């Protein structure tokens, strides 16, 4: 459980770095929605709440997957496995 929490915290840290980086200002919506999603992954009740209340309102055309960000670690973890 501790490893999972550390991974979530690491993802959140990188997303917040992207949020504060002016090079990604055109992706702020996607970054904010990913932050909300990753925060929700911290527990099952949070995730279910996100799934029922937030997920239906997301603009899929403006959303990006984590692997769309330039983080090699995410590519390895989420795609190559």
Buried (B, 14 or more C-beta within 10 A) or exposed (E): EEEEEEBBEBBBEBBEEBBEEEEBEEBEBBBEBBBBBBBBBBEEEEBEEBEEEEBEEBEEEEBBEBEEBEBEEBBEBEEEE
